[in-house]
Amino acid sequence: MDLAGLLKSQFLCHLVFCYVFIASGLIINTIQLFTLLLWPINKQLFRKINCRLSYCISSQLVMLLEWWSGTECTIFTDPRAYLKYGKENAIVVLNHKFEIDFLCGWSLSERFGLLGGSKVLAKKELAYVPIIGWMWYFTEMVFCSRKWEQDRKTVAASLQHLRDYPEKYFFLIHCEGTRFTEKKHEISMQVARAKGLPRLKHHLLPRTKGFAITVRSLRNVVSAVYDCTLNFRNNENPTLLGVLNGKKYHADLYVRRIPLEDIPEDDDECSAWLHKLYQEKDAFQEEYYRTGTFPETPMVPPRRPWTLVNWLFWASLVLYPFFQFLVSMIRSGSSLTLASFILVFFVASVGVRWMIGVTEIDKGSAYGNSDSKQKLND
């Protein structure tokens, strides 16, 4: 391991990233709280400001992937479609197999300048997670309970609010609803057999109702669906801990642009279309495992410097007073002060592990009998 690799693997470096993220995130959340005063006066100004504030938080994680880890991403796509990326609103359908696939979705948004305004369809529990969840609340993310009777109205209402959103955005959606594991795949294929649907080898059955209502609600606002199939070279299974340790990965992302007018308006036909899409995604994934590449032309959109500039700004803002406080504590020589510092260090260590654990596949949502019963009704 070279000197840079050794430095990146040090826990103290991880604590620095954690501290900058938490301290800056709480500052930004507080600013967002005050922007609520703008909502009744100028809603569009409120939205534009919160897009920038949202970028200050989410870009820190993208910076870890692109600049700290140095992870590269090659996009395989039609060159004619590539010219439209970042210039239109789009629904981005991502496969859900890797611990950092959400981060790759954010990186895709960042490469085309849409990270601040990008949206996700997320489970409502995430709205209560400090910093990111609170940030999402102020940027009008769409939250769901995964219970269709409850989501039918709330999700549709949230999506309707996005029809006059002033910023371009990608609406990121994992139609599978949860990350792929062998156990979940087995249960999903039991549902496929019960419903007479073709088996999928590399994906779970998509949840069609959420996709259908998204397409219906955003018609004439969103121009296309970007079907994205993500994989990593050398059969690597990247983790957030690996990114934090500075491990470099190479992602391959196959992106197909499908005009929204090509997707049926009827809900049942739209559901059938999505099932067919996932059969095609499965075939593309199988081809990748066989050949090590996706079809279409490989392109590498350049990294933008703003994620790094943003992190350096917040680091300089919050680290200087922290180090001053740290030096004053050490100089005091008080055993109580030193014990307090050790306690804070321990709590921070636990915090780092918790933040990493949230993304781990084996900590994902349950996908058992109750979930399979729900899928039978999808």
Helices and strands as residue ranges (DSSP letters): H 3-8, H 11-35, G 36-38, H 43-63, I 64-68, E 72-77, H 79-82, E 90-94, H 101-111, E 119-123, G 124-128, H 132-138, E 142-144, H 148-161, G 162-164, E 170-173, H 182-195, H 208-217, E 224-232, G 233-235, H 240-244, E 250-259, G 260-262, H 267-291, E 297-299, H 306-332, H 335-357, G 361-363, H 369-376
